[in-house]
Amino acid sequence: MEEQQLCKLVHRLYHDESFRQACFNDLESVAASERMEPLVLDVLKKLIPHLALGTSLGPPMWWWHP
């Protein structure tokens, strides 16, 4: 379940500017409205700073491990 939700949300982050800005500004509210699983929210908290800065995300799958 978490993997599917995470994949959908990351896809939206890359392709939906308004969703991306909402996540940058108030991830907790977005998490509540999207009914994110706690693990998904933890992963997105790790990704958001990198996405906001436009930096490389690092080696594949580094963000998935707690």
DSSP file (Angstrom, degrees, kcal/mol; ACC not computed):
  #  RESIDUE AA STRUCTURE BP1 BP2  ACC     N-H-->O    O-->H-N    N-H-->O    O-->H-N    TCO  KAPPA ALPHA  PHI   PSI    X-CA   Y-CA   Z-CA
    1    1 A M     >        0   0    0      0, 0.0     4,-2.4     0, 0.0     5,-0.2   0.000 360.0 360.0 360.0 -49.1    0.0    0.0    0.0
    2    2 A E  H  >  +     0   0    0      1,-0.2     4,-2.8     2,-0.2     5,-0.2   0.890 360.0  54.4 -62.5 -39.3    2.7    2.5    1.0
    3    3 A E  H  > S+     0   0    0      2,-0.2     4,-2.4     1,-0.2    -1,-0.2   0.918 110.5  45.6 -62.0 -43.4    4.7    1.7   -2.1
    4    4 A Q  H  > S+     0   0    0      2,-0.2     4,-2.2     1,-0.2    -1,-0.2   0.924 114.2  48.1 -65.0 -45.1    1.8    2.5   -4.4
    5    5 A Q  H  X S+     0   0    0     -4,-2.4     4,-2.4     1,-0.2    -2,-0.2   0.914 112.5  49.2 -63.0 -42.2    0.9    5.6   -2.6
    6    6 A L  H  X S+     0   0    0     -4,-2.8     4,-2.8     2,-0.2     5,-0.3   0.921 109.4  51.2 -64.1 -44.8    4.5    6.8   -2.6
    7    7 A C  H  X S+     0   0    0     -4,-2.4     4,-2.1    -5,-0.2    -1,-0.2   0.916 112.2  47.1 -59.1 -43.8    4.9    6.2   -6.3
    8    8 A K  H  X S+     0   0    0     -4,-2.2     4,-2.2     2,-0.2    -1,-0.2   0.912 113.9  47.4 -64.3 -42.7    1.7    8.1   -7.1
    9    9 A L  H  X S+     0   0    0     -4,-2.4     4,-2.5     2,-0.2    -2,-0.2   0.901 111.3  49.3 -68.8 -40.7    2.7   11.1   -4.9
   10   10 A V  H  X S+     0   0    0     -4,-2.8     4,-1.9     2,-0.2    -1,-0.2   0.905 110.3  52.1 -64.6 -40.1    6.2   11.3   -6.3
   11   11 A H  H  X S+     0   0    0     -4,-2.1     4,-1.5    -5,-0.3    -2,-0.2   0.931 111.1  47.4 -59.2 -45.2    4.8   11.2   -9.8
   12   12 A R  H  X S+     0   0    0     -4,-2.2     4,-2.8     1,-0.2     8,-0.3   0.887 107.7  56.4 -63.7 -38.9    2.5   14.1   -8.8
   13   13 A L  H  < S+     0   0    0     -4,-2.5    -1,-0.2     1,-0.2    -2,-0.2   0.888 111.7  42.6 -59.9 -39.1    5.4   16.0   -7.2
   14   14 A Y  H  < S+     0   0    0     -4,-1.9    -1,-0.2     1,-0.1    -2,-0.2   0.771 126.7  30.1 -78.3 -26.0    7.3   15.9  -10.5
   15   15 A H  H  < S+     0   0    0     -4,-1.5     2,-0.6    -5,-0.2    -2,-0.2   0.598 107.6  65.7-113.5 -13.2    4.4   16.7  -12.8
   16   16 A D     X  -     0   0    0     -4,-2.8     4,-2.5    -5,-0.2     5,-0.2  -0.890  55.0-171.4-119.3 101.3    1.9   18.9  -10.8
   17   17 A E  H  > S+     0   0    0     -2,-0.6     4,-2.5     1,-0.2     5,-0.2   0.874  86.6  51.0 -60.8 -40.8    3.4   22.3   -9.9
   18   18 A S  H  > S+     0   0    0      2,-0.2     4,-2.1     1,-0.2    -1,-0.2   0.898 112.0  47.3 -67.0 -38.6    0.5   23.3   -7.6
   19   19 A F  H  > S+     0   0    0      2,-0.2     4,-2.3     1,-0.2    -2,-0.2   0.914 111.7  51.3 -65.3 -42.6    0.7   20.1   -5.7
   20   20 A R  H  X S+     0   0    0     -4,-2.5     4,-2.4    -8,-0.3    -2,-0.2   0.925 111.0  47.6 -61.0 -45.7    4.5   20.5   -5.4
   21   21 A Q  H  X S+     0   0    0     -4,-2.5     4,-2.3     1,-0.2    -1,-0.2   0.892 109.9  52.9 -64.5 -39.3    4.2   24.0   -4.1
   22   22 A A  H  X S+     0   0    0     -4,-2.1     4,-2.8     1,-0.2     8,-0.2   0.906 110.5  47.9 -61.8 -40.8    1.5   22.9   -1.6
   23   23 A C  H  X S+     0   0    0     -4,-2.3     4,-0.5     1,-0.2    -2,-0.2   0.897 111.5  49.9 -66.7 -40.5    3.9   20.2   -0.3
   24   24 A F  H  < S+     0   0    0     -4,-2.4     3,-0.2     1,-0.2    -2,-0.2   0.893 118.0  40.0 -63.1 -39.0    6.8   22.7    0.0
   25   25 A N  H  < S-     0   0    0     -4,-2.3    -2,-0.2     1,-0.2    -1,-0.2   0.868 138.1  -0.2 -82.3 -38.6    4.6   25.1    1.9
   26   26 A D  H  X  +     0   0    0     -4,-2.8     4,-1.8    -5,-0.2     3,-0.3  -0.512  60.0 169.1-156.2  77.7    2.6   22.8    4.2
   27   27 A L  H  X S+     0   0    0     -4,-0.5     4,-2.9    -3,-0.2     5,-0.2   0.841  79.2  60.3 -62.9 -35.2    3.4   19.1    3.9
   28   28 A E  H  > S+     0   0    0      2,-0.2     4,-2.0     1,-0.2    -1,-0.2   0.907 106.5  45.9 -62.3 -42.1    1.4   18.2    7.0
   29   29 A S  H  > S+     0   0    0     -3,-0.3     4,-2.5     2,-0.2    -1,-0.2   0.905 113.6  49.0 -66.7 -41.3   -1.8   19.6    5.6
   30   30 A V  H  X S+     0   0    0     -4,-1.8     4,-2.4    -8,-0.2    -2,-0.2   0.914 109.3  53.3 -63.0 -42.2   -1.3   17.9    2.3
   31   31 A A  H  X>S+     0   0    0     -4,-2.9     5,-2.3     1,-0.2     4,-0.6   0.900 110.4  47.1 -59.9 -41.8   -0.5   14.7    4.1
   32   32 A A  H ><5S+     0   0    0     -4,-2.0     3,-0.6     1,-0.2    -1,-0.2   0.923 114.0  46.1 -67.0 -44.1   -3.8   14.9    6.0
   33   33 A S  H 3<5S+     0   0    0     -4,-2.5    -2,-0.2     1,-0.2    -1,-0.2   0.822 117.0  44.3 -70.1 -29.5   -5.9   15.7    2.9
   34   34 A E  H 3<5S-     0   0    0     -4,-2.4    -1,-0.2    -5,-0.2    -2,-0.2   0.473 106.1-128.6 -90.0  -3.7   -4.2   12.9    0.9
   35   35 A R  T <<5 -     0   0    0     -3,-0.6    -3,-0.2    -4,-0.6     2,-0.1   0.928  37.4-167.8  53.6  50.7   -4.5   10.5    3.8
   36   36 A M      < -     0   0    0     -5,-2.3    -1,-0.2    -6,-0.1   -34,-0.1  -0.406  21.7-116.7 -70.7 141.7   -0.8    9.6    3.6
   37   37 A E     >  -     0   0    0     -2,-0.1     4,-2.3     1,-0.1     3,-0.2  -0.461  30.4-112.3 -68.4 150.3    0.5    6.6    5.5
   38   38 A P  H  > S+     0   0    0      0, 0.0     4,-2.3     0, 0.0     5,-0.1   0.872 117.8  52.2 -56.4 -39.5    3.1    7.6    8.2
   39   39 A L  H  > S+     0   0    0      2,-0.2     4,-2.1     1,-0.2     5,-0.2   0.899 108.6  51.0 -64.3 -39.6    5.9    5.9    6.3
   40   40 A V  H  > S+     0   0    0     -3,-0.2     4,-2.6     2,-0.2    -1,-0.2   0.916 109.5  50.1 -63.6 -43.7    5.0    7.8    3.1
   41   41 A L  H  X S+     0   0    0     -4,-2.3     4,-2.2     1,-0.2    -2,-0.2   0.913 109.4  51.6 -61.7 -42.5    5.0   11.1    5.0
   42   42 A D  H  X S+     0   0    0     -4,-2.3     4,-1.1     1,-0.2    -1,-0.2   0.905 111.1  47.8 -60.9 -41.4    8.5   10.2    6.4
   43   43 A V  H >X S+     0   0    0     -4,-2.1     4,-1.7     1,-0.2     3,-0.5   0.926 111.3  49.6 -66.0 -44.9    9.8    9.5    2.9
   44   44 A L  H 3X S+     0   0    0     -4,-2.6     4,-3.0     1,-0.2    -1,-0.2   0.855 103.9  59.8 -64.7 -33.6    8.3   12.7    1.5
   45   45 A K  H 3< S+     0   0    0     -4,-2.2    -1,-0.2     1,-0.2    -2,-0.2   0.848 108.1  46.4 -61.2 -32.4    9.9   14.7    4.3
   46   46 A K  H << S+     0   0    0     -4,-1.1     4,-0.5    -3,-0.5    -1,-0.2   0.842 117.0  43.4 -75.5 -34.5   13.2   13.4    3.1
   47   47 A L  H >X S+     0   0    0     -4,-1.7     4,-2.4     1,-0.2     3,-0.6   0.860  97.4  72.2 -80.4 -37.3   12.5   14.2   -0.5
   48   48 A I  H 3X S+     0   0    0     -4,-3.0     4,-2.7     1,-0.3     5,-0.2   0.865  95.0  51.1 -53.8 -46.7   10.9   17.6   -0.3
   49   49 A P  H 3> S+     0   0    0      0, 0.0     4,-1.6     0, 0.0    -1,-0.3   0.891 113.0  46.9 -60.6 -36.0   14.1   19.6    0.6
   50   50 A H  H <>>S+     0   0    0     -3,-0.6     5,-1.5    -4,-0.5     4,-1.2   0.886 113.3  47.8 -71.1 -39.0   15.9   18.0   -2.4
   51   51 A L  H  <5S+     0   0    0     -4,-2.4    -1,-0.2     1,-0.2    -3,-0.2   0.879 110.3  52.7 -68.7 -36.7   13.0   18.7   -4.7
   52   52 A A  H  <5S+     0   0    0     -4,-2.7    -1,-0.2    -5,-0.3    -2,-0.2   0.860 114.5  41.8 -66.4 -35.8   12.8   22.3   -3.5
   53   53 A L  H  <5S-     0   0    0     -4,-1.6    -1,-0.2    -5,-0.2    -2,-0.2   0.638 104.5-128.3 -86.3 -15.3   16.4   22.9   -4.1
   54   54 A G  T  <5 +     0   0    0     -4,-1.2    -3,-0.2     1,-0.2    -4,-0.1   0.735  58.4 146.6  73.6  21.4   16.5   21.1   -7.4
   55   55 A T      < -     0   0    0     -5,-1.5    -1,-0.2    -6,-0.2    -2,-0.1  -0.364  58.3 -78.9 -86.1 169.0   19.4   19.0   -6.3
   56   56 A S        -     0   0    0      1,-0.1    -1,-0.2    -2,-0.1    -3,-0.0  -0.352  32.4-135.7 -63.5 145.6   20.2   15.5   -7.2
   57   57 A L        -     0   0    0      1,-0.3     5,-0.1    -3,-0.1    -1,-0.1   0.493  42.9-129.4 -83.9  -3.4   18.2   12.9   -5.3
   58   58 A G        -     0   0    0      4,-0.1    -1,-0.3     3,-0.1     3,-0.1  -0.382  55.9  -7.0  89.3-168.9   21.2   10.7   -4.7
   59   59 A P  S >  S-     0   0    0      0, 0.0     3,-1.8     0, 0.0     4,-0.3  -0.218  93.7 -78.3 -61.2 152.4   21.6    7.0   -5.4
   60   60 A P  T 3  S+     0   0    0      0, 0.0    -2,-0.0     0, 0.0     0, 0.0  -0.228 111.8   2.6 -55.0 136.8   18.5    5.1   -6.4
   61   61 A M  T >> S+     0   0    0     -3,-0.1     3,-1.0     1,-0.1     4,-0.6   0.541  84.3 130.3  66.6  12.2   16.1    4.2   -3.6
   62   62 A W  T <4 S+     0   0    0     -3,-1.8     3,-0.5     1,-0.2    -1,-0.1   0.833  72.4  54.4 -61.4 -30.7   18.2    6.0   -0.8
   63   63 A W  T 34 S+     0   0    0     -4,-0.3    -1,-0.2     1,-0.2   -17,-0.1   0.637  94.9  67.8 -79.9 -15.7   15.0    7.8    0.4
   64   64 A W  T <4 S+     0   0    0     -3,-1.0    -1,-0.2     2,-0.0    -2,-0.2   0.796  82.7  80.9 -77.9 -27.5   13.0    4.6    0.8
   65   65 A H     <        0   0    0     -4,-0.6    -4,-0.0    -3,-0.5     0, 0.0  -0.663 360.0 360.0 -87.0 129.9   14.9    3.3    3.8
   66   66 A P              0   0    0      0, 0.0    -1,-0.1     0, 0.0    -3,-0.1   0.482 360.0 360.0 -63.7 360.0   14.1    4.7    7.3
